[in-house]
Amino acid sequence: MKFATKVIHAGMEPDPSTGAIIPPIYQTSTFVQEGPGVHKGYTYARSHNPTRTALQTALASLENGRHALCFGSGMAAIDAALRSLKPGDEVVATADIYGGTYRLMNQIYAPMGVIFRFVDLTDAEALHTHIGPGTKMIWMETPTNPLLKIIDLEAVVKHCQNRGIITVVDNTFASPYLQTPLDIGVDLVMHSATKYLGGHSDVIMGALITNDDELAQRLAFVQNTTGAVPGPQDCFLVLRGLKTLALRMERHGQNAMKVAHWLDLHPKVGAVYYPGLPQHPGHALASRQMRDFGGMVSFELKDQRYEEALRVMKGLELFALGESLGGVESLCAHPASMSHGSVPKAEREAMGISDGLIRLSVGIEDIADLLGDLERAIA
């Protein structure tokens, strides 16, 4: 089944009681049992809910995985993925990682004795120099947030095979429309479903998808035991969003490519970060590893002062200044003070995130209006 068909039909079964073509919102906390422990697979909504089951089935299908688990937020999903770690375990993570992930790792898990090494994973061949006997996990983003770097997933997987190291990819920026890391051999895929999967800026959710039966069992235990699960209304909203994922991602990519080319030619723009541009260091790899280049673009003005970046962002009208990304509407953000505000300045700058960096989540509006908005703001 092709992707555009999957997003419509995966996880969708007519409601057995009414024939409703869309899974109902099972707004219930508990389920009547025929006898103690005798039930139809549902007992208590923290453990299972039919609306959540439909969404998890759909997400597993889209990522070509066997198991999917949904959580109350992307950070809750990341937390669940990290809970198998013990004091002394080491995690190698991509250097320019999302600020929330960095904060969780350094301020919650590091004090518990978990060791994190943040390195440039775009040089996958050098990965062996960072892997030691205590390495239990490789945490990747590709494209990365916010510099859109590309990591060679196949090369990383080869380094980790048969070594007991779990490979994890935060696939939020790409979505399964652009890449399916499980097909390459990655163990676990994470999504902030808040972003492209939901697509309408109206829901908070996270998800984990895997083909590993044992890993899925451990994660399901964490999901049920900690209870960081989404409600059925949220699951319904993401299910609805998935139906237009293929259409939206195609338009996001088309618009972002035009925005990136336009910025690249603008005399006041100093650098553009977009893997679809031929001069991007990861362009050739992205062309092989991804089906398109996505809807995220970051750039710096030649005048890299924060004040100049702020002037431009305040001048934008269609690109609303706000947290998050991946919605139908265009957004702009200042990573240094927003998504990566919790990262110390020296470390942030070592990642390559300057005070003048602006990140765009390019929406699906008419491209002429988006370019006009940028023209007025940058002028």
N, C-alpha and C positions, 0 to 999 in steps of 0.2 A: 504494500500500500504506500503510495507517495505521500510526502509530508503534508501537502495542502489538503489531502483527503483525511489523513490522520487527525489533524487538528479539529476537523468537524465530527469525526466518528469515534475516535479512541475514547474508551471509557463510557460511551453513550449507549445505554440499553434502555428501551422503553420501560417506564415504571410498571412493574407487574400488576399493580392494583388498578391503575387507571389508563395505562397506555401512553402517558405523557412522554413526549419525545425528549424533553429536557429533564434531567434528574431533579427531583423536588429538593427543596431545602428542608432537610429533616431537623427541624428546630425542636429537639428533645434532648433531655439530659440522660434518660434511661429508657430501657426497652423491656417490655413484659416478657418473662420467661415461661416456658411451658412447665418447667419444674426447676428445682435448684440445679443450676449448671446445664440445663437443657434449653438450648436457644438456637437461633438461626444465624449465629455469628456476631450478633450485636447484643451487648449487655449494658454498657455504660459509655456515654459519648466521649469521655476522655480517651478510652481505648480505641473505639471504632465508631464511625458515623457513616451512613451510606453515601452522603454527599461527598465526604472526604475520600471515601473509597473510590468513587467515580473519578475524582480529580487525580488521585494517586495513580490509578490505572492509566489515565490519559498521559500523565507526565512520564511514567515509565515507558510507554509506547513511543512518545516523541523523542526520548533520549536513547531509544533502542536498548532499554534496560528491563530487567525482570522485576525490580522492586523500586517503589518510590514512597517516600514518607514526607508528609507536610508538617510544618511547624508554624508557630505563631508569628515568626518574623525571620528574616534572613539571618540575623544574629543568633536566634535560637537554633537554627539549623547548623550554623558554624559551631556553636557551643556543643551541640550533640555530637558532631563529628570529632571534636577534640576530647570528649569525655573518656575515651579509651586510653588516653595518655596517663602515664604514671611519673612520679618524681624521678628525674634522671633521664627520661626519654627526650630525644631531640627531634625537633621539627626544622626542616629547611624550607624557608618560605621566600617567595619572590620579593625583591627589595621594595619596589614601589607598590606596596599592597594597599588595599582599601583601609582608610584610617580606623574604621570601626573594628575591622579584623585585627589590625595592629594593636589597638587598645585592649581588646579581649585577650590576645595572646600575652601582651607584656604586663598588663595590670591585674589580670585574673589568674592566668595559668602559670606565668613565670614565677610569681611568689609561692606557688605550690611546688616548685621544683622542676617544672618542665622547661627545657632549654630551647630557645628559638634562635635560629641563624637566618638573617635576612640577607640574601645574596642575589646577584644578577643572574637569574635563571635563563636569560636569553642566550647565554653561553652554556648550552646544555652539555657540551663536551667537557667542560670544566667541573661538572657537577660532582664527579667522583672525588674531587679534592675537598668537598664539603660534607660528604657522607662518611659517617663513622659507625662503629659498632652499636652506638646508642640511637642511631637515626631510625625513627619509626614512621615518619610521615614526610611527604613532600607536598607543600601547599602552593598551588599555582593559580594565577589569574592570567587569562589570555583571551582577548587583549586586556592589558592591565589598566587599572584605574589610578590616576587619570592620564597616563602618558601613552596609552595604547601600544605598549610593547607586546611583541609576539613571542611566545615560548614554543619550542619544538617539542610537542607532546610525545611523539614517537621516540625521540632520542631520550627523553627523561624516563619513559616507561622502560626502555631497554636497560638503562642504568639500574633500575630498581627491581627488575625481574628476579625472582627466586631469592630475594634478600629480606623478605618479611617487612617491606616498606610499603605503606599505603600511599598511593598517589591520589591527590584530590585536586579537582579543577573547579574554581568558581567560574561558572559559565554564564554569569548574569549578563555581561556586556554582549555576548554573542547570541545567546539563546540557542535552543536546539535547531532553529532554522538555519543557522550559519555553521554550526559544528556540533558533532556528537562525540565527545571525548571517549566514551565507553567503547566505541568502535575501534579506537586506537589502542585500547588496553588499559586505560585509566580505571582505577578502582572505584572512585566515588566522584559524582558530579554534584555540585551545590548551586542553588539558585536563590537569589532574592526574587521571589515570584512577584514582589511588589512592582518590579520594573517591567520588562518587556512581556513577561508571561501574562500578567494582569493587564497591563497596557493602558489603563485609563486613570491612573493616579487616584484610585478609590479603595485600595485594599493594601494591607500589610501582611506578608506571608513569606515563608522560606520553604525550601524543599531539598531533599537529598535523594539521589537516584544511584542505584548500583546493580551490578549483575552478580555480586558475591552473596551467596545465600547466608553464610555465617555472619558477614558484616551487616547484612540487612536485619538479621535476627537481633544482633546486639543493638543496632540503632532503634529498632522497634521497641526494645526493652527500655531504652533511654526515653524515647518519645512518650511511652505510656507512663513510665515511672516519674519523670519530671513534670509531665503534664503541659508542656509548652506547645499546645496544639491550637490550630486555627478553628474558629467556629464554622458552622455550616454555611452561614451567609457569605463569609469570606471565600469559602471553597466554591460556592456558586458563582461568585464574581470572577474568580480566576478561570473557572470552566468557561464562562461566557467570553472572557478575554481571549482564551486560547483559540476560539473559533475564527478569529480574524488575525491570528499571529502571522501567518504566511503573507497575507496581504499587507499588514502593517510593516513587517520587517523589510519587505521589498521596497516600500515607499520610504521608510527610514533610510535605507541604504542609498537609494537614488538621490534623495535630498542631501544626505551627508556628503556624498561624493562631490556634488555641485558646490556645496558650501566650502569644502576643503580646497577645491581648485580655486574658488573665488578668493578665499583668504590667502592662498599661496601667491596669488598675483597682486595682492593689495600692497601698495608701497609702505604702509604703516605697520604691516605685520612682519614680525621677525622670524617666527617659526610656527609651523603647523604640524600637529601630531595626528596622523590618520593613516592607517595601514594601506588604504587604497591608493595613496600617492606613490608613484614609482620611486621617489627618492627616500621613502620611509625605509629604515634599516630592516624591517621585518616584512617588507612588501612581497618578496618572492615566497617566503614561508607562508604568509597569510594566503597567498594565491593558491598554494597547494593544500593547506590545512583547513581553510574556510571556504564556504560556498559564495560568500560576498564579504564586504568589509564592515558592515554595521552602521549604526546611527550616531556614534559618539565621535566628536571631534574636539581636540584641545588645541589652543594656540596661545602664543605670546606676542605682544606688540614689540616693536623695536625699542620703544620706551618702556622698559620692564618695571617701572615703578608701580607699586600698589595703587597709588593715587590715579594713575592713568588707566589701569585695569578697572578700578572702581568707576571712573568716569564713563567708560564704555558700557559697563554692565548697567549703570543707572540710565544710560541713554537708550537701552534696548526696551522695546515694548512687547513684541511678540515672544521673544525669548525671555520669559519671566525668570526672575532671580529666585531660585528655590533649591532646596535639597531634593534628592532623588533624581530619577532619570527614567527613560524608557516609556513614557506616556505618549499619547497621541499629540500632546502639545509640546512645543519647544521650550526648553529650560536652559538657563545659564547658571554656572556656579563658580565660586572662587575656592578651589581645593585647599589652598593654604589656610584659610580661615573657616572652611565649612567641612567637607568630607574628611580632611586630614588635619583639622584644627587641634586634635589631641596628640598629634605627633610633634615632638620637640623640634624647634626651628632648624637646628643643625642637622638633625636626622632627616627632616623633610627636605632640606636643600640637598643633602647627599643623595636622596632619592631622585633629585632632578625637578622637584616641585618648587618653583620659584613663587615669590609673592605676586608676580605679574601674570601667572598662568590662569587662563580662563578655560573652563570646560563647558562644551555645548552638548546638550542632548537634543539632537535635531529631530523635530517632530514630523508630522505628515501633512502640514499645511502646504499651500501653494508655494513653490520654491521662489517665485518672483517676489512674494511678500516677505519671505525670510531674508533673501538677499538685500531687499530694500531696507529692512530693519537693521541689518548689520552695517549697511552703507551709511545710514544716518547716524548710527551710534559711534562708529569708528572715525567718521569724518572730523 
